[in-house]
Amino acid sequence: MADAPKIFPLGVGALTVDFGNEVSLSLNSRAISLVAYLEAHRFAGFIEAVPAYSSVGVFYDLADVRQHYPESETAFAAVSGFVKAALQDGIETVEKDPRVVEIPTDFSENAAVDIDVIAAYSGLSRDEVIDLFTSRTYRVFMLGFLPGFTYMGEVDSRIAVPRKDSPRKKVPKGSVGIAGNQTGIYPLESPGGWQIIGRTNVEMFTPGNESPCLLKPGDHVRFVRAD
């Protein structure tokens, strides 16, 4: 049986559900499943639940929770109770067939500005690096850093190059980067220290859309060479 998660306050009006301090498919699945359950079984005052690698942030309206659940000593106690009840419902075992999204990617010299760094690190040729990178399907573990920025894994250990010692001041929008065993896509131009292996024209973040982020935690991604 999986260890019981730790539940603790995250400032005012939020709490953290911590399933364990590691990058793990099973822990990430529990986090995503808890989020899905809370969104489907909303308590009064619920704002949102956000999954990370192996934890969930649950955000709530403090006054609304206190008003609707006066029997609880605090809003935190009330929301903790809802989370514990959800977990006792077996929520952590819920799984869905993942959505698989193909991301056409430009691996040319102008787009893959750090591919020589990755090739030198791995002792492989540029084409071998690209072949290894595109041979895998990557899981979206979480979003963060920028709206729509995806933390995905796991990268083949042979090309799992560390991030840069000094970040770039500007990383172009759509850049695909590697940092250790993670890969991710920059949805906007921004500073960044990941090693850039390519670039995509796919819009990762569209603020006007009902679902502004193209990818969600639990999705699977395949990078394919752009024509």
C-alpha positions in Angstrom: 0.0 0.0 0.0 1.3 3.5 -0.9 2.3 5.7 2.0 -0.2 8.2 3.2 0.5 11.7 1.7 1.5 14.6 3.9 -1.0 17.5 4.0 0.2 20.9 5.1 -0.8 24.6 4.7 0.5 26.5 1.6 0.0 30.1 2.9 -3.5 31.4 3.4 -6.2 29.8 1.4 -4.2 26.8 0.0 -2.7 23.5 1.1 -0.3 21.0 -0.3 -0.8 17.3 -0.7 2.7 15.7 -0.9 2.8 12.2 -2.1 6.6 11.9 -1.9 9.8 13.7 -2.9 10.7 12.0 -6.1 10.0 12.0 -9.9 7.7 8.9 -10.2 5.1 7.9 -12.7 2.9 6.3 -10.0 3.2 9.4 -7.7 2.4 11.8 -10.6 -0.6 9.6 -11.5 -1.9 9.9 -8.0 -1.5 13.7 -8.1 -3.3 14.1 -11.4 -6.0 11.7 -10.3 -6.6 13.7 -7.1 -6.9 16.9 -9.1 -9.5 15.2 -11.5 -11.5 14.0 -8.5 -11.6 17.4 -6.7 -12.6 19.1 -9.9 -15.5 16.6 -10.4 -16.5 16.7 -6.7 -16.1 20.4 -5.8 -16.6 21.5 -2.3 -18.0 25.0 -1.5 -15.1 27.5 -1.7 -13.0 25.3 -4.1 -11.0 27.5 -6.5 -8.6 25.0 -8.2 -6.2 22.1 -7.8 -2.9 22.1 -9.5 -0.7 19.0 -9.9 3.1 19.0 -9.7 5.5 16.1 -10.1 4.4 14.4 -6.9 2.2 16.8 -5.1 -1.0 18.9 -5.5 -1.8 22.4 -4.5 -5.4 22.9 -3.5 -6.6 26.5 -3.5 -9.8 27.6 -1.8 -11.8 30.7 -0.7 -11.1 31.0 3.0 -14.3 32.8 3.9 -16.5 30.6 1.7 -15.2 27.4 3.3 -15.7 28.8 6.8 -19.2 29.9 6.0 -20.3 26.5 4.5 -18.5 24.3 7.0 -18.7 26.0 10.4 -18.4 22.6 12.2 -14.7 22.5 11.2 -12.3 24.3 13.5 -10.5 26.0 10.5 -10.9 26.2 6.8 -7.7 24.2 6.5 -9.2 21.4 8.6 -12.3 21.3 6.4 -10.4 21.1 3.2 -7.9 18.6 4.6 -11.0 16.4 5.4 -12.2 16.6 1.8 -8.8 15.6 0.5 -8.5 12.7 3.0 -12.0 11.4 2.0 -11.1 11.6 -1.7 -7.9 9.6 -1.1 -9.9 7.0 0.9 -12.2 6.7 -2.0 -9.3 5.1 -3.9 -8.8 8.1 -6.1 -5.1 7.5 -6.5 -5.8 4.3 -8.6 -7.8 6.2 -11.2 -6.1 6.2 -14.6 -7.2 7.3 -18.1 -5.8 6.5 -21.5 -3.3 9.3 -22.2 -3.8 11.7 -25.0 -0.8 11.5 -27.4 0.2 14.8 -29.1 2.8 15.0 -31.9 4.9 18.2 -31.9 6.6 18.9 -35.3 10.1 20.2 -34.5 12.8 21.9 -36.5 16.2 20.4 -35.6 18.2 22.6 -38.1 21.3 24.5 -37.0 19.4 27.8 -36.5 16.8 26.2 -34.3 18.9 23.5 -32.4 21.4 26.1 -31.1 22.8 23.8 -28.4 22.8 20.5 -30.3 26.6 20.6 -30.6 26.8 20.9 -26.8 24.5 17.9 -26.4 26.5 15.9 -29.0 29.8 16.7 -27.2 28.3 15.7 -23.9 27.0 12.4 -25.2 29.8 11.5 -27.6 27.3 11.1 -30.4 26.7 12.8 -33.7 24.0 15.4 -34.2 21.8 12.9 -36.1 22.2 10.3 -33.4 21.2 12.8 -30.8 18.1 13.8 -32.7 17.2 10.1 -33.3 17.5 9.3 -29.6 15.4 12.4 -28.7 12.6 11.6 -31.2 12.6 7.9 -30.4 10.8 8.4 -27.1 7.3 9.3 -26.0 7.4 11.9 -23.2 5.0 12.2 -20.3 3.8 15.7 -19.3 4.4 15.6 -15.5 3.4 19.2 -14.8 3.1 22.8 -16.1 5.0 25.7 -14.6 7.7 28.5 -14.9 5.7 30.1 -17.7 2.0 29.7 -18.8 2.0 26.4 -20.7 5.6 25.5 -20.1 5.7 21.7 -19.9 8.0 19.6 -17.7 8.3 16.2 -19.5 10.3 13.1 -19.1 12.2 11.1 -19.2 15.0 11.9 -21.7 17.4 9.1 -22.6 20.3 9.2 -20.1 22.8 9.4 -23.0 21.6 12.9 -23.9 20.4 14.1 -20.5 22.8 17.0 -20.5 22.7 19.4 -17.5 21.3 22.9 -17.8 23.6 25.8 -18.6 25.7 27.4 -15.9 24.5 30.8 -17.1 21.0 31.1 -18.5 20.4 32.9 -21.8 18.7 36.3 -21.5 16.4 35.4 -24.4 15.2 31.9 -25.5 13.0 32.1 -28.6 9.4 31.1 -28.3 8.8 27.5 -29.3 12.3 26.3 -28.3 12.5 22.7 -27.1 15.0 22.2 -24.3 16.7 19.5 -22.3 17.7 19.9 -18.6 18.9 16.6 -17.1 16.3 13.9 -17.7 13.6 16.5 -18.4 12.5 18.2 -21.7 10.2 21.1 -22.2 8.9 23.6 -24.7 9.2 27.4 -24.1 5.7 28.8 -24.9 7.0 32.4 -24.9 10.3 34.2 -25.4 11.9 34.3 -22.0 15.2 33.9 -20.2 16.2 30.2 -19.7 19.0 27.9 -19.0 17.9 24.7 -20.7 20.0 23.2 -23.6 18.0 23.9 -26.8 17.7 20.9 -29.1 15.1 22.3 -31.6 12.1 24.6 -32.1 8.5 24.2 -32.9 5.9 26.5 -34.4 3.1 24.9 -32.5 1.3 27.4 -30.2 1.7 26.1 -26.6 -0.2 28.9 -24.9 -3.2 30.8 -26.4 -4.7 33.1 -23.7 -8.0 33.6 -25.5 -8.9 29.9 -25.7 -11.2 28.2 -23.2 -8.2 25.9 -22.5 -5.3 28.2 -23.1 -2.5 25.6 -22.6 -2.2 23.1 -25.4 -0.8 20.3 -23.1 -2.0 19.1 -19.8 -0.4 17.0 -17.0 -0.8 13.3 -18.0 -0.6 13.9 -21.8 2.0 12.1 -23.8 4.2 13.9 -26.4 6.1 12.7 -29.4 8.6 15.1 -31.1 8.7 14.5 -34.9 11.0 16.1 -37.5 9.2 19.1 -39.2 9.0 18.9 -43.0 
